[in-house]
Amino acid sequence: MEDEFQVTVQENHSPYQADMPESLQEVIFSDEIGADIFHSLTPTKQRSIIHMISRIKAITIMGNLKASVRKTKDLIKKIPWND
């Protein structure tokens, strides 16, 4: 049996070619020196940082779920076992 599917490829027109986490947007907005440093980095380095932040959040959330954390507001908080 052969399955057919359609794929659409679209160019990403965002400034970083990646979705910037809201938390990083807030830090860049509130920390002028940090924002200047971030924007002085190469686009590749900026994207790497964006991906690292997204991955760290995902790892933290999954770890918290495994530790029986169920309140949404607490899922992103780092708990001691996660060091």
C-alpha positions in Angstrom: 0.0 0.0 0.0 1.4 3.4 -0.9 0.4 6.5 1.0 0.4 9.9 -0.7 1.0 13.1 1.1 1.7 16.7 0.2 4.5 18.8 1.6 4.7 22.5 1.4 8.0 24.3 2.0 7.9 28.0 2.8 10.7 30.4 3.5 10.8 31.7 7.0 10.8 35.5 6.9 11.2 36.1 10.6 14.4 38.0 11.6 15.9 34.9 13.3 14.5 32.2 11.0 13.2 30.7 14.2 10.3 31.4 16.6 11.8 33.4 19.5 10.5 32.3 22.9 8.4 34.9 24.7 10.8 34.8 27.7 13.8 35.8 25.5 11.7 38.5 23.9 10.9 39.9 27.4 14.6 39.8 28.4 15.8 41.5 25.3 13.1 44.2 25.7 14.0 44.8 29.4 17.8 44.4 29.2 19.4 46.9 26.9 23.0 45.7 27.4 22.0 42.0 26.9 19.9 43.0 23.9 22.9 44.8 22.3 25.1 41.8 22.9 22.6 39.4 21.5 22.1 41.5 18.4 25.8 41.8 17.9 26.1 38.0 17.5 25.9 36.3 14.1 22.5 35.2 12.9 23.7 31.6 13.4 24.6 32.1 17.0 21.3 34.0 17.7 19.4 31.0 16.2 21.4 28.6 18.3 20.6 30.5 21.5 16.9 30.6 20.6 16.9 26.8 20.0 18.8 26.2 23.3 16.3 28.2 25.3 13.3 26.3 23.6 15.0 23.0 24.3 15.8 23.8 27.9 12.2 24.8 28.5 11.0 21.5 27.0 13.4 19.5 29.2 12.4 21.4 32.3 8.7 20.9 31.6 9.0 17.2 31.0 11.2 16.7 34.1 8.6 18.5 36.2 5.8 16.4 34.8 7.7 13.3 35.7 8.1 14.7 39.2 4.3 15.0 39.5 4.1 18.8 39.0 0.7 19.5 37.5 0.0 23.2 38.0 0.7 24.9 34.7 2.4 27.9 36.3 4.8 25.5 38.1 5.8 23.4 35.0 8.5 25.9 33.8 10.0 26.3 37.3 13.3 24.6 37.8 13.1 22.2 40.7 16.1 21.0 42.7 16.4 17.5 41.2 16.8 19.2 37.8 20.3 20.5 38.5 
